[in-house]
Amino acid sequence: MLNSLSGLIKNVAHEEEAIFALIKSTALPVILWGAGEIAWCVLMYLRQHGIEPVCFCDNDLSKQGMSHIGLPVYSYEGIKNKFISNGGKYQIVVATGIQYKEPIFSQLSRACEKNPFWYLRGFEVCGEKINYPYYLEYESQFNEAYSLLADDFSKSVYANVLNAKISGDFSLYSEIKSKTEYFDDDIVSLLDNEVFLDVGAFKGNAIIEFNRRTNKVYDGIIAFEPDKKTLLTLEGVISLNGIKKIELHNMGAWHKHQIIHFQAGREGGSRISEIIDNSLSADSMEVDTIDNILNGRRVTYVSMDIEGAEHNAILGAEQTIKKWMPKLAVSVYHRREDLFDLLLLLRSFVPGYKFFMRHYTDNQTETVLYAIADKDAITKGKCE
C-alpha cells in the first residue's frame, strides 16, 4: 500500500446530511429520545448543524421530571401534552445506542406516531466531527502518521476509519474490524516478567485479560481509575478474580500534578477536563503524571483509554516511555486529532517505535494505536 493517503480519502457528503436538511426544513421543535450517556454526543452533533433540541423523552420513570444535560425530561405522554398548543407537531431524534433503536421505533409505530422520527449514528464520541475540510486542513499530519504505520493492514484500517468518519458509511468499520482489543495476537506478545500499567482501568476488563494471558505470572499491575464509585467496583472485581500484585491509584493521569475537574455524563465514561461544561456534573479530583507516580519504576506494557486525556497523559509519561520503551495500546478515537497527534507525539519520544492500528467495533469507537519497540516486535503474521 502507498505511503500517502492521496487518492484514498474521498470527498463525499456525509450520509446523514440529508437527514439534517429534512429536520431543518420542517422548523418543528426537536425532541431527543433517550436521556442517557449517548445523548450528549447526539446533542453536540445536532448543534454542529444548527439544530437546538428543546427537551428529552425517556421511558425511565426515574428520569422523568428531571433535567439531563440542561434539558427537561418528559414521558411520551408528557411530550404529547406539552405540544398540544403546537397542534401536536414535533419531531423526534432517537439518541440511544443502536441496540435500542428498533424497540423505540417499534414503540412509536405501535403508538401510531404521526410526527417524523430519526436515528443518527454519525456523531463522534468527542463531539467534534471529522469532515473532508478538516482532513485537508491537517493533511500533512494525517499523511505523516499514515506513512509511519508498520503494516499494510494498519494502513487499511487508517484509511477506512477516516473515510467512515467523513462519509458515515459504517460498513467501512466492519471491513477492518479485529478481535481482542489491547491484546491483539498479531501485535502484542506477553512475557512472564511483565509490569502492566492500565490507565483508565474502569471495571477491570483489561486487567482480567492480562491476568489470564500471562497465566497469572507477571511482575506487577498498576492501575489508574479516577472515579471513586468505579474504583469500588474495580476493587470488587480484583478480589473476585483473585488478582495479585496490583497497585491502584484513585486519580487521573495528566501532564502535571493538580486538582482538576472530573466530569460525568458523556458517552464512553467520565473524563477529566480543565474546562467545565455546565451541561455536565463536575467534581474536583486529583491528577498526576505517570512519571511522578512511577518515579522511575519499570513498566513493560501500557493500555490507555481515558476519554480524550490521552495526549496529556502521554506528555506526563515522557520519561517512563523514553526509559523503558514499553509496549503501548492507546485509544485514538476520543478527539479528532488523536488519529495523527498521538502517534507523532510517541514517535518524538521513541523514534524507533513501530506503529500499528486496529479497530474493534462496527462503529466509530475503539480504534487503538499500538506502539511496539524493536525489542518487543513479533516477527510473524501481519507484523512482518
Order of alpha helices (4+ residues) and beta strands (2+ residues): alpha-beta-alpha-beta-beta-beta-alpha-beta-alpha-beta-alpha-alpha-alpha-alpha-beta-alpha-beta-alpha-beta-beta-beta-beta-beta-alpha-beta-alpha-alpha-beta-alpha-beta-beta
